[in-house]
Amino acid sequence: MPHKRRVYFISDRTGLTVEALGSSLITQFDIVEFQRITLPFIDTVDKAREALAEVNQAHIDTGQRPLVFSSIVDDAVRAEINKANGLVLDVFERFIVPLESELGQKSLHLLGKSHSAGNVKDYNHRIEAINYTLSHDDGVTHRALDEADIILVGVSRSGKTPTCLYMAMQFGIKAANYPLIPEDLEANRIPPSLLPHKAKVWGLSITPDRLHQIRKERRPDSTYAALDNCRYEVAAAEKLMRQTGIPFLDSTTKSIEEIATHMLHEAHLVRRVY
């Protein structure tokens, strides 16, 4: 049985940036199976040599050259990683050097510039948004809804909570969410506490079959998870949102990233974190 192709994401900080870039690239090759390994905080030559040894051993073990996505600022540390017996794709050499040439300025070469608390304004926006979103999850409070950037509604398990948290963490958006409960669906109205904020309300929907799959893992053999009930709730929720003029998205085949980005642009939200 062939080995999965090893892919290393090596960074002097968390590795989030190089993971995102590298993962985006390798998803374009769906025939190859990949084993992804992240090596964060490789910020000294000694650590780089340890990482180098691991990569080279992977080459020996699998008989395949590993792919290495690297985002190392320090020249000496980066030079060590570039010795790997693999395809090394160095983010700084491929992007920073041409940018320096074009802009006529040397880069700062600061560790973790894109994922640090050094940018106090961005960092504070992120923390405030996460705290707000957590405290306004699943309709637990009606307070301070005027501070919300967006309010998501939808049937239970349609993806509201992960979408809100993603928007808070990645965009600095204060996102509240409310479940559409049977009383709302029977009355064909959004929760009364949301009426003063209707301009901020967006909806999420989902196919009944997918909702049934998700709910039966949580509460098997319950009315809540029954396919007929899922069909009723989805149809009633979509009817409610159409009649009340609430824009909504179907979350069935969309990733959280796609849903959040679509809402960011369609709802004209102001992004506070980059």
N, C-alpha and C positions, 0 to 999 in steps of 0.2 A: 504493500500500500504506500503510495507516494506521500512524502512529508508535505505539510502545509508550508507555503513560502513564508519565512520569518520576515516580519516588518518591525523595525525598531524606530521608535520616536525618542530622540535623545535631546534633552534640553538642560540649560543651566538653571531653569526655574521649574514651574509646574508641568510644562509640556503641553498645556492646553492648546496653545496656538499651533504648534507643529503637528499635534494630533489631528486638529481640525483640517489643516491643509493636506497632510498626508492621507488621511482617511478619505477626504473628498476625491483625491486623485485615484486611489486604488479601487474605489467603488466603480470606476469605469471599466474594470477588468473582472467581469463576473464569472469567468470560467476558472480562474485561479482561486484557490482557497488560501487565505492568509491567516497567520497567527500573529497577532499584534502584541507588542511588548513595549511598554513605556519605561524609560529610564530618566527620571526627573532629577534635578539638582546636581547635575554633573558640572560642577563649577571649579574643579581643580584638575591639574594634570594627572594626579594619582587616580582620581575617580574616572577620568577619561580613559586611562590605561586599563582599569578594571572593566569598563564598558567595552572597550576595544577587544579585550580578551573574550568576553561573552559573545560578541558578534562573530569573531573569528572561529570560536568553538562551534557556533551554530552552523557556520559554513562547512566545517568538518563533519558535524553530526548528520546534516541533511544532504550534503553534496550539492547544495544550491547556494548561490550568493544571496545573502540577506539584502533586503532593501533598508536603507538607513536614512531617515528624515531627521535632519539635525538643525537646531536653532541655538547655536553657541556664540556668545558675544566675544569672549576672550580668545585672542588669536592663538595662543599656545595650546589651549584646551581644544579649540576647533581643529588645529593642525593634527592633534593626536587622533581625533575621531576620523579625520579624513584618510587615515592610514588603513581603515578597515577593509577586510576582504569582502567587499560588497559594493552595491551601487549606492554611493553616498550622495544624497541630494541636500546640499547645504543651503538653507534658506538665506543666510546672511550673504554668502558669496554670490548667490544667484539674483538676489533682489536689492540688498543694501548697497553693494558696490556700484551697480548701475545707477541707483538713486543718488548716491554721492556725486557721481560724475555729472548727472543731469542737473542736480540742484546746486552744484559748485560748493558743497559744504560737507564736512566730515560728519558722520553720524555720532550720536552721543556715546554709543557703546556702553550703555547702562544695562545691568542685569535686570530682567523681569519688568521692563518698562511697561509692557502691555497688560501685565497681570500683577500689579502691585498696589499697595495702599499709599504709594507716593503721591498719586493724584487724589488729593483729599476730597475735592468736589465730586469726582466720579465715584469714589469709594463710598462717600456718605450717601449719595443718591441710591446706590445699589443696596446698602444696608437699610435705608429708610423704606425703599420699595419692597424689599423682602419682608421686613417686619409688618408693613401694612398689609401685604398680601396674605401672610400667614394668619393675621388677626381678623381678616375678612374672608376666610375660606368657608365655603359651604353655608353661607348665610348666617354665621354665628352672631353677627352683630349688625345693627343698622346705623351705628354711629359713624360719623365722619365720611359718609358716602360722597359728600361734596368734594372730598379730596381725591376720590378715585379718578384715574385717567380712563378706565374702562371697567364695565361690569358685565361679566359673562353669565348667561343663563342657559339652562338646558336640563334634560332629564339626568338623573343620577347615573354616573359612570360614562358620561359622554366625552370626558377629557377636559373638563373645566379647570380642575386643580393643577394638573401638570402644565397646562397652557399658561395659566396665570403665574405660576412660579417661574417658568421659563422667561416670560416677559419681564418679570421683576429682576431676575438675575442677569439677564443678557442686555436688557434695554433700559433698566431703571424705571419701569412702568409700574405705577400703583394699580393693581388689578384686584377687584373683588369678584366673587362669584356666588351665585344663588342657584340652588336646585329648583326645578319646576316640580312641585309636589302634586299629588292627586287633586287636592283642593284647587290649585291654580289651573290645572288642566280641565277640571269639570266646570269651573267658572269661566274658562277661556280668557284669563287675564294674567298679567305678570304680577308678582307680589306687590301689594299696595305701597310698601316702603320704597319701591324702585320708581314709582311714577314720577316723582319730582326730578329724577335723574335719567329719564327715558332716552335722552339724546346720547347717553354714554353706553346704553345697553346693546350688547351683541349676543348672538346665540350660537350654540354649537348643537349639531344634530349628529346622528349616527344611524346606520342601517339596523333594523330590528334583529337580524341574524347575528351581527357582530355584538350588539348590546347583550343579546341572550348568552353568547359565549363568555363575555366578560363577567356578567352577573352570576352565572351558574358556578364560576370558579370561586366567587365570594360567598354566595348563599345558594348552594345547590338544592334542588327540589323545593324551592319556595315560589310563592306567587310572584314575588318581586322579580325572579329570574325567568319565569315562564315565558315562552316565546309569544303567546297570545298577548300577554300583558305588555311585553316589550313593543309589539306591533301597535298596540293601543296608545302607549305613552309617546312613542315617536310620532305617530300620526297626529295626535292631539297637540303635542308641543310645536310641530311644524305649522299646524293650522293656527295656533295662537300667535306664533311669531309673524306669520304672513299677515294676519288680520290686524295686528297691532303695529305693523311696519318695522319690526325688528330685523335687521340684516342677520343672516346666519350662514355658517359654513358646515359642510358635512365632514366630520373628522374621521370617517371610516378608513380611507386610504391615504390620508395625509399625515405626515410626521408632525410632532409638536413644533418643530422648527418652522415648518411650512405654514402651519396654522397661525403661529405667533407673528411671523413676518408679514403674512397676508393682512392680518388685523392691524399691525403697526402702520401699514401703508394705506389700507382702505379706510381706516378710522382716523387717519391723519394725526396719529399720536406723536408727541414730541419725545424722541429718544434722548435719554439723559446719560447713558453709559455707552462707551465705545471700546 
